[in-house]
């Protein structure tokens, strides 16, 4: 544990994560005085989904592209010296960390995180230690797939959670599939369906308001998060300012209690 401030480990895939779902949380943690360290599959710097960063979506860019403010925040994040020197998943040292955060993303590169046994082991250990764990969108899938060695079941079993909803996932796929194919379908099964299958009861998945509005630093109430003990989850980039505020509060509360 850092003696003067909490340290949070952020797990990134080799590529294709969502810039909003990583950078907004990074920025709020750094601004609060916390430190963020990064981990990737091979210990090499990992960059966000190029389509969300600069490639765009043609006429749909105003709807699907990363918003200007989170994009500027992402550019600051990739300039962080810690970003340039991540560790490999196998080398994550949770003994020197105070929290774990898992962003999402839907392009195929995120599979390098979601299917990693090493990343799953890190997530399972963090949950077992009751560390503040935050996840958003596809990041929740990593937890759904992480097995608690004490029970042989997902670490999310018996927990309440949200994640990317089927409505959000299938909606984005429907309006882009004719020219982007399965870009918005990371797996044949929706995130909501796989996460729900890992829970103790279907009702433990909370989809949030039917109409999803993007939040902002000045409109946190538009975001939706689910907190269950040491675990905090959100659905999509539109929840990330609320998620960041809630997660920073969790991290600092746990850190002060431990001190």
HELIX and SHEET records of a PDB file:
HELIX    1   1 UNK A   19  UNK A   32  1                                  14    
HELIX    2   2 UNK A   50  UNK A   50  1                                   1    
HELIX    3   3 UNK A   51  UNK A   55  3                                   5    
HELIX    4   4 UNK A   58  UNK A   60  5                                   3    
HELIX    5   5 UNK A   61  UNK A   64  1                                   4    
HELIX    6   6 UNK A   68  UNK A   77  1                                  10    
HELIX    7   7 UNK A   81  UNK A   84  1                                   4    
HELIX    8   8 UNK A   89  UNK A   91  5                                   3    
HELIX    9   9 UNK A   94  UNK A   96  5                                   3    
HELIX   10  10 UNK A  108  UNK A  110  5                                   3    
HELIX   11  11 UNK A  111  UNK A  114  1                                   4    
HELIX   12  12 UNK A  117  UNK A  128  1                                  12    
HELIX   13  13 UNK A  139  UNK A  145  1                                   7    
HELIX   14  14 UNK A  166  UNK A  180  1                                  15    
HELIX   15  15 UNK A  191  UNK A  198  1                                   8    
HELIX   16  16 UNK A  202  UNK A  204  5                                   3    
HELIX   17  17 UNK A  220  UNK A  222  5                                   3    
HELIX   18  18 UNK A  237  UNK A  239  5                                   3    
HELIX   19  19 UNK A  240  UNK A  258  1                                  19    
SHEET    1   A 7 UNK A  87  UNK A  88  0                                        
SHEET    2   A 7 UNK A  35  UNK A  40  1                                        
SHEET    3   A 7 UNK A   7  UNK A  11  1                                        
SHEET    4   A 7 UNK A  99  UNK A 102  1                                        
SHEET    5   A 7 UNK A 132  UNK A 136  1                                        
SHEET    6   A 7 UNK A 231  UNK A 234  1                                        
SHEET    7   A 7 UNK A 225  UNK A 228 -1                                        
SHEET    1   B 2 UNK A 147  UNK A 148  0                                        
SHEET    2   B 2 UNK A 153  UNK A 154 -1                                        
END                                                                             
